[in-house]
Amino acid sequence: MNKDLVDFALKCANEKQVDYAEIRAHNEKSDDLTMKNGVVDAYVSAVDAGFGVRVLAEGGIGFASSNKWTHSEAKSVVDIAYRLARAAKRTDKIVFAKEKSVQTSWKAVEKEKIEDVSAERRIATFEGLDRELISQGVDVPGRMFRFGTTLTEKYFVNTEGSVISSFVPKLGAYAFITVAEGGKSEQAYKQFGYSGGWEALDEWKITEQMIDEAKMLQGVIKEATAVRPGKMDLVCGSEVTGIAAHESCGHPMEADRILGREMSQAGMSFVYPNGPFWIGAKVGSSIVNVIDDPTLKCSYGYYEYDDEGVKARPRILFREGFINEFLQNRESASKMKTRSNGSSRSTGYDREAIVRMANTFVQPGNYDEEEIFEQVNHGVYMKSFTEWNIDDKRFNQRYVGREAYLIEKGELKGRIARPVIETTTPTFWGAVDAVSKKLEFDAATCGKGDPQQGIPVYTGGPIMRLRGVYIK
Amino acid sequence: MSKFMEKTEDVVRRCKTLGADEAIARTVNSCNHQVRFSNNQIDTSLVWNSYVTDVVLSWNKRVVATQIANFQNTDQILKHLFKLAKVSQENPMYGGFATGRFNYRKSTGDGSLVNLENPAEYVFEAIDAAKDEAGPETNAGGIFLASASNVYQISSEGPEGEDVRSSVELSIRAFTEKEASGHGVECSSKLKGFEPRRAGRKAGQIAKHAKNPKPGEEGKYDVVFDPLFVGSLLGMWGSMASAYSVMVQLSIFVDNLGKKVASEMVTMRDVPAPYSMSERVFDDEGVPTRENVIIENGVLKTYLHNTSTAKIFKTTTTGNAGIVAPGPWNIEMDAGAMSKEELFKQVRHGLYLTNTWYTRFQNYKSGDFSTIPRDGIFQIENGEIKQSLKDIRLSDNALRMLNNITGISRERQHVHWWAEADPPSLSPFILMKDVQITTSR
């Protein structure tokens, strides 16, 4: 990466009447393969490098980017960003919350370097997965795997004196399968993600997991029955706990959303100034603690400094059932008269950094998993989910079970076909009465921004029991 | 030949010299200008420019691709790519790139979109229009985005051409209360005739009527869908017409070619027409794009193909390549016989849904899914829009819904919105019977 050119761009910005400016350069080397029904459709290998300039001037923000690494282009991009900022003509001027300048470098550690893994080995890994998957006596007529690695080098400088270099290698995989049996079908997808090296593949155990999924789906087609609708207990597997933490806690705690900055796309929040829910409002039972933590090493959402150069730290979003803290960047923090908590992320040099989650999870509790089931007289264990969604104020959500079982007198009985919980955020979190000790994570790509910035995150949690919720 | 074409041709020549069986290079010089706004003020203005050449080559039925941004390393990048092809796996389903020379229709793209003097004006026009409709306290947010690309594409198999691709859109959501909003969009391939006020007016009108919403109730309803909502539905049905979606079972149209999949009044096409934000004169293999009738009078007529998927299905390409996956460009539902007003009059007790988001499937093959209506949700009584509603979910089946369409309006609108109503479409109002609505408990 030509850091001198980035420094030159900063110099150009410093020569203007800016309140603040930053240059964020990315150099991203990516390798992606797509495999459909056992055949590699294409292998794509590319390098994308460029720089983005964000300027705060006269209370407005301008952003411009380019992938042309020349001095004249750098100057021109700074000029454009400056012009755009001044053109905003806002009546209430934007200011950024104060931050200390930082000079540092950081990186995610690879035990086995991704660059040392040949294309042949990558392809062979997924060929092997496909071969194993179709030799289990289960009919899997639809199999689509996507696997990619990215090596992202970033260089961030701003007019306050921050200079931050970073290197983060990431691996991501997506598996989608269709299982057929007796003219019926069931489908499942799973996502895997990791920040680090090729050792991720050992941790994922993707072949074993997808074989288990295929067999499970066959079992659902052959054995599962519909649940009789009504109020009952629900035990959420960690995958379901995690998606609920992400959707109905993480998203509504995003300060930019609360302030309306995403109002026409991702929407707003049930949390808003002078509304019934704000910091200190009760939204769950006293054992509900939800955390967003970017600093988890090896996690898909791992980072040490955010894309505004702010040191990352864990954020406790729900503490003992109460709203505790929002996710903030420097712009939202200033509007709320607080400090950024390092939540600003961008997917590329050509996208503005906005408020994002990193790794959002329910904090483990004191229960053994056996205890959680033992105390259920009648209920459903929703181990994993398929269809899910939530409204744009993050209040009305729905999760449909992919792998699910009936619980009778503390015992797991037969499989249940696609049980549904459709409920509100306070009803969901208010019903939680037990949380297990074991914390597990799943990888996901969180969508937000316009243009869409799909960003890597973990969702996670332990097994969690909800009392007396309506299941259909 | 322009210098960009020469550079693009040089990439193809180098691929062939390295030993590639086939190669396609596409140079795209693009400029995008976006204004994001909320709370009636501009949050940020963004410009992103890029200049890249996408390269795809095949060798012994192995397909590899890359992107060149730094042209000083072109040789090194292409050598690496060819090395990858040699170690990649053979794809027996690969059917080659399209062959032949084609005469393309003249591109009508609007290159002037890269030189907009003050795009913020469009934003304020839309905000003012929303306020005119719904009152001065109206709170609006959204985006304005203008994009223009010069595309230079050359295939070793013959096709070569230049295209100007342009789009301009304004999307605005207006709030009159915390839970009362309306959404409007204005979309075009060109600046001429682009009227942001139209989007603002629509958002304001819906937001005004959406005040004081009451929770909706579960049940089956006759529903009038606004063109913006229909845009989401057409995006869902259209992407399922891709042969790739069919092959990986991500489609309700698996094994349904030639069969009735929709109400007889439904004819659905893919048309990258001059008005459309996704107008293009050739696809990613260089095949001229064209109109394809996907569903005609309720019968599934074709999947959308590139050369490889067409060979697998023993047909010819439809000009919808994607090298890996073909897809729709711009979906049109044919206009019906009724006016919008006549459509509403058909409904004794039903709903009018203006927009939706967060569409997710339990099973793409069977079509079971749900989506969440947002912005104006209205009860219809005896053909009249009555009470504003909130907090409902549409939980139904994509195939059943196609078959339950009972009315289509004459009026149609070109719509596109974020990732929810995508790709762009020409959408009418539609009336559908027995739509399943669920709610939280």
Boltz contact constraints between the chains, C-beta under 6 A:
constraints:
  - contact:
      token1: [A, 34]
      token2: [B, 324]
      max_distance: 6.0
  - contact:
      token1: [A, 36]
      token2: [B, 248]
      max_distance: 6.0
  - contact:
      token1: [A, 39]
      token2: [B, 91]
      max_distance: 6.0
  - contact:
      token1: [A, 39]
      token2: [B, 93]
      max_distance: 6.0
  - contact:
      token1: [A, 40]
      token2: [B, 89]
      max_distance: 6.0
  - contact:
      token1: [A, 40]
      token2: [B, 91]
      max_distance: 6.0
  - contact:
      token1: [A, 41]
      token2: [B, 324]
      max_distance: 6.0
  - contact:
      token1: [A, 42]
      token2: [B, 63]
      max_distance: 6.0
  - contact:
      token1: [A, 42]
      token2: [B, 65]
      max_distance: 6.0
  - contact:
      token1: [A, 42]
      token2: [B, 324]
      max_distance: 6.0
  - contact:
      token1: [A, 43]
      token2: [B, 64]
      max_distance: 6.0
  - contact:
      token1: [A, 43]
      token2: [B, 84]
      max_distance: 6.0
  - contact:
      token1: [A, 43]
      token2: [B, 88]
      max_distance: 6.0
  - contact:
      token1: [A, 44]
      token2: [B, 65]
      max_distance: 6.0
  - contact:
      token1: [A, 45]
      token2: [B, 66]
      max_distance: 6.0
  - contact:
      token1: [A, 45]
      token2: [B, 84]
      max_distance: 6.0
  - contact:
      token1: [A, 46]
      token2: [B, 66]
      max_distance: 6.0
  - contact:
      token1: [A, 46]
      token2: [B, 67]
      max_distance: 6.0
  - contact:
      token1: [A, 61]
      token2: [B, 44]
      max_distance: 6.0
  - contact:
      token1: [A, 62]
      token2: [B, 45]
      max_distance: 6.0
  - contact:
      token1: [A, 63]
      token2: [B, 44]
      max_distance: 6.0
  - contact:
      token1: [A, 63]
      token2: [B, 46]
      max_distance: 6.0
  - contact:
      token1: [A, 64]
      token2: [B, 47]
      max_distance: 6.0
  - contact:
      token1: [A, 65]
      token2: [B, 48]
      max_distance: 6.0
  - contact:
      token1: [A, 66]
      token2: [B, 49]
      max_distance: 6.0
  - contact:
      token1: [A, 67]
      token2: [B, 50]
      max_distance: 6.0
  - contact:
      token1: [A, 67]
      token2: [B, 69]
      max_distance: 6.0
  - contact:
      token1: [A, 80]
      token2: [B, 47]
      max_distance: 6.0
  - contact:
      token1: [A, 84]
      token2: [B, 45]
      max_distance: 6.0
  - contact:
      token1: [A, 87]
      token2: [B, 120]
      max_distance: 6.0
  - contact:
      token1: [A, 88]
      token2: [B, 42]
      max_distance: 6.0
  - contact:
      token1: [A, 90]
      token2: [B, 41]
      max_distance: 6.0
  - contact:
      token1: [A, 119]
      token2: [B, 84]
      max_distance: 6.0
  - contact:
      token1: [A, 119]
      token2: [B, 87]
      max_distance: 6.0
  - contact:
      token1: [A, 120]
      token2: [B, 87]
      max_distance: 6.0
  - contact:
      token1: [A, 123]
      token2: [B, 89]
      max_distance: 6.0
  - contact:
      token1: [A, 142]
      token2: [B, 248]
      max_distance: 6.0
  - contact:
      token1: [A, 142]
      token2: [B, 249]
      max_distance: 6.0
  - contact:
      token1: [A, 144]
      token2: [B, 248]
      max_distance: 6.0
  - contact:
      token1: [A, 178]
      token2: [B, 249]
      max_distance: 6.0
  - contact:
      token1: [A, 185]
      token2: [B, 365]
      max_distance: 6.0
  - contact:
      token1: [A, 187]
      token2: [B, 363]
      max_distance: 6.0
  - contact:
      token1: [A, 260]
      token2: [B, 38]
      max_distance: 6.0
  - contact:
      token1: [A, 260]
      token2: [B, 39]
      max_distance: 6.0
  - contact:
      token1: [A, 261]
      token2: [B, 38]
      max_distance: 6.0
  - contact:
      token1: [A, 261]
      token2: [B, 43]
      max_distance: 6.0
  - contact:
      token1: [A, 263]
      token2: [B, 38]
      max_distance: 6.0
  - contact:
      token1: [A, 263]
      token2: [B, 141]
      max_distance: 6.0
  - contact:
      token1: [A, 263]
      token2: [B, 173]
      max_distance: 6.0
  - contact:
      token1: [A, 264]
      token2: [B, 141]
      max_distance: 6.0
  - contact:
      token1: [A, 264]
      token2: [B, 142]
      max_distance: 6.0
  - contact:
      token1: [A, 264]
      token2: [B, 171]
      max_distance: 6.0
  - contact:
      token1: [A, 264]
      token2: [B, 173]
      max_distance: 6.0
  - contact:
      token1: [A, 265]
      token2: [B, 418]
      max_distance: 6.0
  - contact:
      token1: [A, 350]
      token2: [B, 48]
      max_distance: 6.0
  - contact:
      token1: [A, 386]
      token2: [B, 362]
      max_distance: 6.0
  - contact:
      token1: [A, 387]
      token2: [B, 360]
      max_distance: 6.0
  - contact:
      token1: [A, 387]
      token2: [B, 361]
      max_distance: 6.0
  - contact:
      token1: [A, 387]
      token2: [B, 362]
      max_distance: 6.0
  - contact:
      token1: [A, 387]
      token2: [B, 370]
      max_distance: 6.0
  - contact:
      token1: [A, 388]
      token2: [B, 360]
      max_distance: 6.0
  - contact:
      token1: [A, 389]
      token2: [B, 358]
      max_distance: 6.0
  - contact:
      token1: [A, 389]
      token2: [B, 360]
      max_distance: 6.0
  - contact:
      token1: [A, 389]
      token2: [B, 372]
      max_distance: 6.0
  - contact:
      token1: [A, 391]
      token2: [B, 372]
      max_distance: 6.0
  - contact:
      token1: [A, 392]
      token2: [B, 374]
      max_distance: 6.0
  - contact:
      token1: [A, 396]
      token2: [B, 391]
      max_distance: 6.0
  - contact:
      token1: [A, 396]
      token2: [B, 440]
      max_distance: 6.0
  - contact:
      token1: [A, 400]
      token2: [B, 362]
      max_distance: 6.0
  - contact:
      token1: [A, 418]
      token2: [B, 362]
      max_distance: 6.0
  - contact:
      token1: [A, 422]
      token2: [B, 438]
      max_distance: 6.0
  - contact:
      token1: [A, 422]
      token2: [B, 440]
      max_distance: 6.0
  - contact:
      token1: [A, 423]
      token2: [B, 440]
      max_distance: 6.0
  - contact:
      token1: [A, 424]
      token2: [B, 440]
      max_distance: 6.0
  - contact:
      token1: [A, 450]
      token2: [B, 143]
      max_distance: 6.0
  - contact:
      token1: [A, 450]
      token2: [B, 418]
      max_distance: 6.0
  - contact:
      token1: [A, 452]
      token2: [B, 419]
      max_distance: 6.0
  - contact:
      token1: [A, 470]
      token2: [B, 441]
      max_distance: 6.0
